[in-house]
Each structure stands twice: as structure tokens, then as C-alpha cells.
């Protein structure tokens, strides 16, 4: 982290999740860093969020808390709305009360996947499932609640923590399970560590507004899994299917690669091509068993 970041009091909300734990690891050298897990702070409870933020008096609040499961969001729409919309608003508003910047994470699923090109920040969203709708509503809720907000759209995040697309392949190899994956659903896989690096740069430079922060390029879920297996030399049975042929699955947009137009135009794009970032992650982590990387 740069020296300009060190004096800043940072609070990471959702610090027990995949991305939150990555922020806690990568920012651990900060002298004033606090992580709040769901048990410590339920973002759906506005009074609790406000009390915690007023007590801590941060300069930056990084909100990694959400309901990220597409199927769970569809099954319990009210809870998804409480977490993804009201929770995001509560965190942003509490940050506003102490004059703090809020960082909020959204998703490529705000788009319907029919454009035929990589989506730029100014392309019109049109989510096709409830998860995508709640995340789109969360973007507006955050902007309204706190003008000093940074909204970052990410996609298919993997890293050293939690269940993620990499650990799924490793576990399948360990257990002999088949992985059935769509070969026609294209997106931009994203390294959690690169999300942290890019977010830190944007905070340091005082950025506000909407940015796409994903790996560059696109691939399918099936090809991503194949890349993991090939790089690690895993014997795993990967079965390609069309997304529409997976029974009982909530519809997902088929093609949602994201273009980083705002980062590019501002000369701030630190993100790597998705395959290069994946290879670097696997090489860095394969010295210790990746199966334990998803603790």
C-alpha cells in the first residue's frame, strides 16, 4: 500500500466473506483497520450499522457484505432486498454521517447479456434475475445515500478465501466429482487480490462514481475450470453443457464481459488479462494446497 493510504482509518464490512477477507489480508499493514463480520454488524439493521460506524469514525468504509447467491436471491427475494439494497444503503448513509467515502461492489449481472460486445459503464443495464435487480438498485441507493461513493462492478471472483470457482475445481479433483459447467456463458473472471489493488489505487486518487473492475477479456465457466485443471495438473471430470440445459437453474445472462472504459480513460487500469491473473494466482498458491485456500 502507498504511504498516502496509511493514515486513513478503514472499516471493512463483510470482513468474513471471500472478498472481505482478501481486503483484511492485503490491508493488514494499515495501523487503523477494522473488519466487521455479519455477526458483528448486520447491515440490514440500520441502527446497528450507524452505531458501529459512529463509534469507529472511519475515513473509508469498504462494503463487501451482500447476498451473492443468484439462486438464494430468487428463493427469498425479501431477504435479498434487505441485504443487497437496504444493507448497501445503510452502510453508505452511515459513512456519509461521518464524512467517509464508501466503496460498494456490484456485478456484471446488472446486464442482460445480449449486447454482443463487452459492456462499458455507460451501457444501459437490464438485469434478468432478482440478484441482478437488487444489485442494480443497490448502486442507485448507494449513490443517493453518499455522494462520496465508489461503485465497482466485479464478476466471477476467485481468491485465497471461501468457496470460489478455483476451489470448486480443486475439490472436484479431490473427491472425484463431476463438474457440469456452462460453455456458453461468457464473463470476465476476476482475481480478488487485483480487486483490492485496483480499489486501493482508486481510493488513493479520490475517485468517485462507477467503474468496471474485472479481469480483461472473456471466457466461459467451463473453459475457466479447464484452465485451472490444466495449470495445476488436476485429474478432474469437467462436463460442458449449454446453460439452458441445466435443470432448475435460475437464468443468468449469457455474455457479460465488462470493458474498463472509465479506468482506461483516466489512465488507472491495473487489471490483468483474466488468464494471466489466474495463472499468477495459481502459481502463488499452489505451494500450499489450494484445497485449504478455500477454508
HUPETA-V989102 format. One record per residue. N is the residue number from 1. PSI is psi in whole degrees, -180 to 180 (NA if undefined). BURIAL is 1 if it has 24 or more other ideal C-beta (glycine too) atoms within 12 Angstrom, else 0. Layout:
BEGIN
n:N psi:PSI burial:BURIAL
n:N psi:PSI burial:BURIAL
END
This chain:
BEGIN
n:1 psi:144 burial:1
n:2 psi:160 burial:0
n:3 psi:-31 burial:0
n:4 psi:-16 burial:0
n:5 psi:-19 burial:1
n:6 psi:-40 burial:0
n:7 psi:-8 burial:0
n:8 psi:129 burial:1
n:9 psi:119 burial:1
n:10 psi:133 burial:1
n:11 psi:128 burial:1
n:12 psi:114 burial:1
n:13 psi:138 burial:1
n:14 psi:37 burial:1
n:15 psi:-9 burial:1
n:16 psi:-5 burial:1
n:17 psi:-179 burial:1
n:18 psi:-52 burial:1
n:19 psi:-38 burial:1
n:20 psi:-41 burial:1
n:21 psi:-33 burial:1
n:22 psi:-43 burial:1
n:23 psi:-43 burial:1
n:24 psi:-39 burial:1
n:25 psi:-51 burial:1
n:26 psi:-26 burial:1
n:27 psi:15 burial:1
n:28 psi:-20 burial:0
n:29 psi:-11 burial:0
n:30 psi:141 burial:1
n:31 psi:-21 burial:0
n:32 psi:81 burial:0
n:33 psi:128 burial:1
n:34 psi:131 burial:1
n:35 psi:135 burial:1
n:36 psi:118 burial:1
n:37 psi:174 burial:0
n:38 psi:-36 burial:1
n:39 psi:-38 burial:0
n:40 psi:-28 burial:1
n:41 psi:108 burial:1
n:42 psi:108 burial:1
n:43 psi:-18 burial:1
n:44 psi:-13 burial:1
n:45 psi:100 burial:0
n:46 psi:-38 burial:1
n:47 psi:-41 burial:0
n:48 psi:-43 burial:0
n:49 psi:-47 burial:1
n:50 psi:-42 burial:1
n:51 psi:-44 burial:0
n:52 psi:-43 burial:1
n:53 psi:-40 burial:1
n:54 psi:-35 burial:0
n:55 psi:-40 burial:0
n:56 psi:-26 burial:1
n:57 psi:55 burial:0
n:58 psi:163 burial:1
n:59 psi:-28 burial:1
n:60 psi:133 burial:1
n:61 psi:119 burial:1
n:62 psi:113 burial:1
n:63 psi:105 burial:1
n:64 psi:5 burial:1
n:65 psi:136 burial:1
n:66 psi:170 burial:1
n:67 psi:103 burial:1
n:68 psi:-7 burial:1
n:69 psi:119 burial:1
n:70 psi:-44 burial:1
n:71 psi:-40 burial:0
n:72 psi:-37 burial:0
n:73 psi:-41 burial:1
n:74 psi:-35 burial:1
n:75 psi:-40 burial:0
n:76 psi:84 burial:0
n:77 psi:-36 burial:0
n:78 psi:-46 burial:0
n:79 psi:-38 burial:0
n:80 psi:-41 burial:1
n:81 psi:-43 burial:1
n:82 psi:-44 burial:1
n:83 psi:-52 burial:1
n:84 psi:-28 burial:1
n:85 psi:-61 burial:1
n:86 psi:-41 burial:1
n:87 psi:-45 burial:1
n:88 psi:-41 burial:1
n:89 psi:-43 burial:1
n:90 psi:-45 burial:1
n:91 psi:-45 burial:1
n:92 psi:-41 burial:1
n:93 psi:-41 burial:1
n:94 psi:-41 burial:1
n:95 psi:-41 burial:1
n:96 psi:-38 burial:1
n:97 psi:-25 burial:1
n:98 psi:17 burial:1
n:99 psi:40 burial:0
n:100 psi:149 burial:1
n:101 psi:143 burial:1
n:102 psi:135 burial:1
n:103 psi:127 burial:1
n:104 psi:141 burial:1
n:105 psi:130 burial:1
n:106 psi:-155 burial:1
n:107 psi:159 burial:1
n:108 psi:-16 burial:1
n:109 psi:3 burial:1
n:110 psi:-12 burial:1
n:111 psi:158 burial:1
n:112 psi:-8 burial:1
n:113 psi:17 burial:1
n:114 psi:3 burial:0
n:115 psi:-31 burial:0
n:116 psi:7 burial:0
n:117 psi:168 burial:0
n:118 psi:134 burial:1
n:119 psi:131 burial:1
n:120 psi:167 burial:0
n:121 psi:-28 burial:1
n:122 psi:-1 burial:0
n:123 psi:146 burial:1
n:124 psi:125 burial:0
n:125 psi:155 burial:1
n:126 psi:74 burial:0
n:127 psi:148 burial:1
n:128 psi:2 burial:1
n:129 psi:170 burial:1
n:130 psi:-34 burial:1
n:131 psi:-51 burial:1
n:132 psi:-37 burial:1
n:133 psi:-44 burial:1
n:134 psi:-36 burial:1
n:135 psi:-35 burial:1
n:136 psi:-43 burial:1
n:137 psi:-34 burial:1
n:138 psi:-37 burial:1
n:139 psi:-48 burial:1
n:140 psi:-40 burial:1
n:141 psi:-41 burial:1
n:142 psi:-45 burial:1
n:143 psi:-40 burial:1
n:144 psi:-35 burial:0
n:145 psi:-25 burial:1
n:146 psi:107 burial:1
n:147 psi:-28 burial:0
n:148 psi:66 burial:1
n:149 psi:148 burial:1
n:150 psi:112 burial:1
n:151 psi:119 burial:1
n:152 psi:121 burial:1
n:153 psi:127 burial:1
n:154 psi:173 burial:1
n:155 psi:139 burial:1
n:156 psi:60 burial:1
n:157 psi:135 burial:1
n:158 psi:159 burial:1
n:159 psi:-161 burial:1
n:160 psi:-1 burial:1
n:161 psi:147 burial:1
n:162 psi:171 burial:1
n:163 psi:132 burial:0
n:164 psi:175 burial:1
n:165 psi:-27 burial:1
n:166 psi:-48 burial:1
n:167 psi:-27 burial:1
n:168 psi:-41 burial:1
n:169 psi:-42 burial:1
n:170 psi:-46 burial:1
n:171 psi:-39 burial:1
n:172 psi:-39 burial:1
n:173 psi:-38 burial:1
n:174 psi:-36 burial:0
n:175 psi:-11 burial:0
n:176 psi:13 burial:0
n:177 psi:151 burial:0
n:178 psi:141 burial:0
n:179 psi:116 burial:1
n:180 psi:117 burial:0
n:181 psi:140 burial:1
n:182 psi:136 burial:1
n:183 psi:4 burial:1
n:184 psi:10 burial:1
n:185 psi:106 burial:1
n:186 psi:136 burial:1
n:187 psi:-176 burial:1
n:188 psi:93 burial:1
n:189 psi:148 burial:1
n:190 psi:131 burial:1
n:191 psi:127 burial:1
n:192 psi:-38 burial:1
n:193 psi:-35 burial:1
n:194 psi:-33 burial:1
n:195 psi:-44 burial:1
n:196 psi:-45 burial:1
n:197 psi:-45 burial:1
n:198 psi:-41 burial:1
n:199 psi:-43 burial:1
n:200 psi:-43 burial:1
n:201 psi:-44 burial:1
n:202 psi:-40 burial:1
n:203 psi:-46 burial:1
n:204 psi:-35 burial:1
n:205 psi:6 burial:0
n:206 psi:25 burial:0
n:207 psi:146 burial:1
n:208 psi:165 burial:0
n:209 psi:-158 burial:1
n:210 psi:132 burial:1
n:211 psi:147 burial:1
n:212 psi:126 burial:1
n:213 psi:85 burial:1
n:214 psi:170 burial:1
n:215 psi:150 burial:1
n:216 psi:149 burial:1
n:217 psi:-167 burial:1
n:218 psi:157 burial:1
n:219 psi:171 burial:1
n:220 psi:165 burial:1
n:221 psi:-38 burial:1
n:222 psi:-48 burial:1
n:223 psi:-34 burial:1
n:224 psi:-47 burial:1
n:225 psi:-39 burial:1
n:226 psi:-39 burial:1
n:227 psi:-40 burial:1
n:228 psi:-50 burial:1
n:229 psi:-43 burial:1
n:230 psi:-45 burial:0
n:231 psi:-39 burial:1
n:232 psi:-5 burial:1
n:233 psi:39 burial:0
n:234 psi:142 burial:1
n:235 psi:100 burial:0
n:236 psi:142 burial:1
n:237 psi:110 burial:0
n:238 psi:127 burial:1
n:239 psi:112 burial:0
n:240 psi:137 burial:0
n:241 psi:164 burial:0
n:242 psi:141 burial:0
n:243 psi:-38 burial:1
n:244 psi:-16 burial:0
n:245 psi:0 burial:0
n:246 psi:113 burial:0
n:247 psi:141 burial:0
n:248 psi:13 burial:0
n:249 psi:131 burial:0
n:250 psi:134 burial:1
n:251 psi:138 burial:0
n:252 psi:153 burial:1
n:253 psi:142 burial:1
n:254 psi:-32 burial:1
n:255 psi:102 burial:1
n:256 psi:44 burial:1
n:257 psi:145 burial:1
n:258 psi:134 burial:1
n:259 psi:144 burial:1
n:260 psi:60 burial:1
n:261 psi:-42 burial:0
n:262 psi:-42 burial:1
n:263 psi:-44 burial:1
n:264 psi:-47 burial:0
n:265 psi:-28 burial:0
n:266 psi:0 burial:0
n:267 psi:35 burial:0
n:268 psi:14 burial:1
n:269 psi:110 burial:1
n:270 psi:-2 burial:1
n:271 psi:143 burial:1
n:272 psi:167 burial:1
n:273 psi:145 burial:1
n:274 psi:-39 burial:1
n:275 psi:-35 burial:1
n:276 psi:-43 burial:0
n:277 psi:-40 burial:1
n:278 psi:-47 burial:1
n:279 psi:-45 burial:1
n:280 psi:-43 burial:0
n:281 psi:-46 burial:1
n:282 psi:-41 burial:1
n:283 psi:-41 burial:0
n:284 psi:-30 burial:0
n:285 psi:-15 burial:1
n:286 psi:-9 burial:0
n:287 psi:-35 burial:0
n:288 psi:144 burial:0
n:289 psi:126 burial:0
n:290 psi:-22 burial:1
n:291 psi:-33 burial:0
n:292 psi:-6 burial:0
n:293 psi:-18 burial:1
n:294 psi:21 burial:1
n:295 psi:NA burial:0
END
